[in-house]
Amino acid sequence: MMTNGRSTVSKDGARAGFVIAALLMLGVAQMAQGGSRLFTGVYEAQTSPKGTLEYEQWVTWKTSTQADPGLDIFDFRHELEYSVSDNAMIALYLSDWRVETGGAGGSSATWKNVAVESIYMFLNPSVDPLGISGYLEVKGGDDRFVVEGKVLVQKNMGKWVAVWNGIVEAEWEGEGLDEQTGVLGETAGVSYEVTPALRLGVELKHEVECADWSEWQRPLLYVGPNVSYRKGDWWTTVTPAIQTTNHDGEPDYVVRMIVGVSL
């Protein structure tokens, strides 16, 4: 349907588009040749061997908020990752940017930020009963500065891998960076090795925002299955997720695909 020159879709249309895109991405995943990342929203505690250099391309599609059912958001991230030792990794987000289309506000393309990320593994899940790592990320962009810390916990159980991340994030936004927001959250995932190249699993994301660190907002929860396929120097992981908390201002459906290649 066209409204004021803009295309809008019904909830059923958005849901159908979500399912079709998820199936297409899963098909792409089965054709790709891939590497090591088991989830798209959960970071594993296991780090790569020293000297590993990898490029990751992220694509995230978010669609259909209750306030704006026709909205489609496409987020893109270009990441370069390097293992400085067997226990330490650093990464550079070369650029994060966004395209919005189909919503009440029309279409737009926006550059968001660049970022640096570091992970240090204290305990290795391959040799220790439990894997534990620390994560730090710093983002900077136009009128935006973010610091995010995580604790990464991983348990390997034969063909099963279970991971949990605890998250604390501080954001400063606005022309003078005077708008402050805190975020407390967690992500978790379970993955099963079907074949040496193919893994299937499920993951979730749960978070709560706190404006000015004093006004808690409604919690937000996404849950969805994932597939990871890897072989040789290429890998890809895909997660279609659905919002289960009926949060008016957040997308009902999110599909994320990450493709990586060892350099």
C-alpha positions in Angstrom: 0.0 0.0 0.0 1.2 3.5 -0.8 0.7 6.3 1.8 1.9 9.8 1.0 4.3 8.4 -1.6 5.8 5.9 0.8 5.4 2.2 0.8 3.9 0.6 4.0 3.2 -3.1 4.8 0.9 -4.9 7.1 2.0 -7.0 10.1 1.3 -10.1 8.0 3.4 -8.7 5.1 6.3 -7.9 7.4 6.1 -11.4 9.0 6.1 -13.0 5.5 9.0 -10.9 4.5 10.9 -11.8 7.6 10.4 -15.5 7.0 11.4 -15.3 3.3 14.6 -13.3 4.2 15.4 -15.8 6.9 15.1 -18.7 4.5 17.2 -17.0 1.9 19.9 -16.3 4.4 19.8 -19.8 5.6 20.3 -20.9 2.0 23.2 -18.6 1.6 24.7 -20.1 4.8 24.5 -23.6 3.4 26.5 -22.5 0.3 29.2 -20.6 2.1 32.6 -21.8 3.2 33.2 -20.8 6.7 35.1 -20.4 10.0 34.5 -20.2 13.7 31.7 -17.9 15.0 28.7 -19.8 16.3 26.4 -16.9 17.1 25.6 -13.4 15.8 24.7 -11.7 19.1 26.7 -13.8 21.6 30.5 -13.6 21.9 32.3 -16.8 22.7 35.0 -16.9 25.4 37.3 -18.9 23.1 39.8 -16.7 21.3 41.6 -17.5 18.0 45.2 -18.7 17.8 48.0 -16.0 17.8 48.4 -14.3 14.4 44.9 -15.0 13.1 43.6 -12.1 11.0 40.0 -12.1 9.9 37.5 -9.8 8.1 33.8 -9.9 9.1 30.9 -8.4 7.2 27.8 -7.9 9.3 24.3 -7.3 7.9 21.3 -6.8 10.2 17.7 -6.3 9.1 15.2 -4.9 11.6 11.6 -4.5 10.6 8.0 -3.7 11.8 7.7 -1.6 14.9 4.3 -1.2 16.4 4.6 2.5 16.0 5.8 2.2 12.4 4.8 -1.1 10.8 6.4 -0.2 7.4 9.8 0.6 8.8 12.8 -1.4 7.5 16.3 -0.8 9.0 19.5 -2.2 7.5 22.6 -2.0 9.7 26.0 -2.7 8.2 29.3 -3.3 10.0 32.8 -3.9 8.5 35.1 -5.5 11.1 38.8 -6.4 11.0 39.9 -8.8 13.8 43.4 -9.8 14.9 44.7 -12.2 17.6 47.8 -10.7 19.2 48.3 -13.8 21.3 46.5 -17.1 22.0 44.6 -15.4 24.8 44.1 -11.8 23.4 42.2 -10.4 20.4 41.6 -6.9 19.2 39.2 -5.7 16.5 38.5 -2.5 14.6 35.0 -1.7 13.4 36.1 0.1 10.2 32.6 1.6 9.9 29.0 1.1 11.2 26.2 2.6 9.1 22.5 2.4 8.6 19.8 2.6 5.9 16.2 3.2 6.8 13.4 2.9 4.3 9.6 2.4 4.0 8.7 4.0 7.3 6.8 7.2 8.2 10.0 9.2 8.0 10.9 8.2 4.5 14.3 6.9 3.5 17.7 7.8 4.8 21.3 6.6 5.1 23.3 7.5 8.2 26.9 6.8 9.2 27.0 5.8 12.9 30.4 5.2 14.3 33.8 3.5 14.3 34.9 1.3 17.3 37.7 -0.7 18.8 37.2 -4.0 20.7 39.4 -6.2 22.8 38.9 -9.7 24.3 41.1 -11.4 26.8 40.7 -15.0 27.7 41.4 -15.9 31.3 40.3 -19.6 31.1 40.1 -21.7 28.0 36.9 -23.7 27.6 38.8 -26.3 25.5 41.1 -27.2 28.4 39.4 -25.8 31.5 36.1 -26.8 33.0 34.7 -23.3 32.1 35.9 -20.6 29.7 35.9 -17.0 31.0 36.9 -13.9 29.1 36.6 -10.2 29.5 35.4 -7.9 26.7 35.8 -4.1 26.2 34.4 -2.0 23.4 34.6 1.8 22.8 32.6 3.5 20.0 32.7 7.0 18.7 30.7 8.8 16.1 28.9 12.1 15.4 27.4 13.2 18.7 27.8 9.7 20.1 30.2 7.9 22.5 29.7 4.4 23.9 31.7 2.2 26.3 30.6 -1.4 26.7 32.0 -4.1 29.0 31.1 -7.8 29.0 31.9 -11.0 30.8 32.0 -14.0 28.5 31.3 -17.5 29.9 31.5 -20.6 27.8 31.0 -24.3 28.5 32.0 -27.0 26.0 30.2 -30.4 26.4 31.1 -32.7 23.5 29.2 -31.6 20.5 27.4 -28.9 22.5 28.6 -25.4 23.3 26.8 -23.1 25.7 27.7 -19.4 26.1 26.5 -16.5 28.3 27.4 -12.8 28.2 26.8 -10.3 30.9 26.7 -6.7 29.6 27.1 -3.2 31.0 27.0 -0.3 28.6 27.2 3.5 29.0 26.1 5.8 26.2 26.5 9.6 25.7 24.6 11.2 22.9 23.5 14.7 21.7 25.4 17.7 20.5 27.3 18.1 23.8 27.1 14.4 24.8 24.8 15.4 27.6 22.2 12.7 27.0 23.3 9.7 29.1 21.8 6.2 29.0 22.9 3.0 30.8 22.2 -0.5 29.5 22.2 -3.7 31.5 21.8 -6.9 29.6 22.7 -10.4 28.8 22.9 -12.7 25.8 23.0 -16.5 25.7 23.2 -19.2 23.2 23.4 -23.0 22.7 24.9 -24.6 19.6 25.1 -28.3 18.5 27.5 -29.7 16.0 25.5 -31.6 13.3 28.5 -32.2 11.1 32.1 -30.8 11.4 31.0 -28.0 9.1 27.4 -27.3 10.2 26.1 -26.3 13.6 22.5 -25.4 14.7 21.4 -23.6 17.8 19.4 -20.9 19.5 20.2 -17.6 21.1 18.6 -14.8 23.0 19.2 -11.2 23.9 17.7 -9.5 27.0 18.4 -5.9 28.0 17.0 -3.0 30.0 17.8 0.7 29.3 18.1 3.3 32.1 17.8 7.0 31.1 20.4 9.1 33.0 21.0 6.0 35.1 17.9 6.7 37.1 14.8 5.9 35.0 14.5 2.2 34.1 12.7 1.4 30.9 10.7 -1.8 30.0 12.9 -4.9 29.4 13.4 -6.1 25.8 13.8 -9.8 24.8 14.6 -11.3 21.4 14.8 -15.1 20.8 15.6 -17.1 17.6 17.3 -20.1 16.1 20.7 -19.9 14.3 22.8 -21.8 11.9 26.6 -21.6 11.4 28.4 -23.2 8.5 32.2 -23.2 8.1 34.8 -24.8 5.9 38.3 -23.7 5.0 38.8 -19.9 5.2 35.2 -18.8 4.9 32.3 -19.0 7.4 28.8 -17.6 7.9 26.3 -17.5 10.7 22.7 -16.4 10.5 20.1 -15.7 13.3 16.4 -14.7 12.6 15.0 -13.5 15.9 11.5 -12.3 17.1 10.7 -9.8 19.9 8.7 -11.5 22.7 8.2 -8.5 25.0 5.7 -6.3 23.0 7.9 -3.3 23.1 6.3 -0.5 21.0 9.4 1.3 19.9 11.6 -1.7 19.0 11.5 -3.9 15.8 9.4 -7.0 16.0 11.7 -9.0 13.8 15.5 -9.0 13.4 17.7 -11.0 11.0 21.4 -10.9 11.3 24.0 -12.5 9.1 27.8 -12.4 9.6 30.2 -13.6 7.0 33.9 -14.0 7.8 37.1 -14.8 5.9 40.6 -15.5 7.2 43.2 -13.2 5.6 
